[in-house]
Amino acid sequence: MAEANLPKTLVVVDHPLVLHKLSLMRDKTTPSAVFRQLLREISLLLAYEVTRNLPMTTQKIETPLTEMDAPILKGKKLVIVSILRAGNGLLEGMLDLLPSARIGHIGLYRDPVTLQPVEYYFKVPSDIDERPVIVVDPMLATGNSTAYAIKKLKEAGAKDVRLVCLLSAPEGIRRVAKDHPDVPIYTAAVDSHLNDHGYIVPGLGDAGDRMFGTK
Ligand code: URA
């Protein structure tokens, strides 16, 4: 389903386990509890990929047999920033793998008429400029909210920003890449297009509603 000519910053994590779990999530008969569990499992796998190139250093340790310079992560713990409310579903699985991560929240909703982002909350660690930042947003649709959130994070000082989305539309990928060519985008799948209401097709519906059972 992926289109040609997508930016080089895009990384499609099309591992069989990810795709299988995603298909179960897309199915409209999948109940909320199962949907949440699947999202948590996929998030962990996406976290594995987005952290693949984190900077490393070594630390001298003693194993039961000898001394060694053991590889460890370099620098301060990373920050995971959840775009509310659906971002929280991805956050949970990421924290399973990265329990010491700091957490930020950005509250945005999409104006249903203009499809433009409206901000109602912003809280991130004060030293975000010294940490890698992973932004999590399950559905990269128009890309308006996500591009806006990344702009706010850069204004707060973030320098190393990576984006993780469960599902993406080509429109959203291009939008984020145009505004933020330095930000790699990790996604499990690139779907066909957006419908007139800005929903990803074939997609999985409203991620927040499916997650929280609000519809
Ligand atoms: N947000 C969603 O939850 N689903 C879409 O398809 C697009 C935006």
Boltz pocket constraint, residues with backbone or C-beta under 6 A from the ligand:
constraints:
  - pocket:
      binder: B
      contacts: [[A, 86], [A, 139], [A, 141], [A, 198], [A, 199], [A, 200], [A, 201], [A, 203], [A, 204], [A, 205], [A, 206], [A, 207], [A, 208]]
      max_distance: 6.0
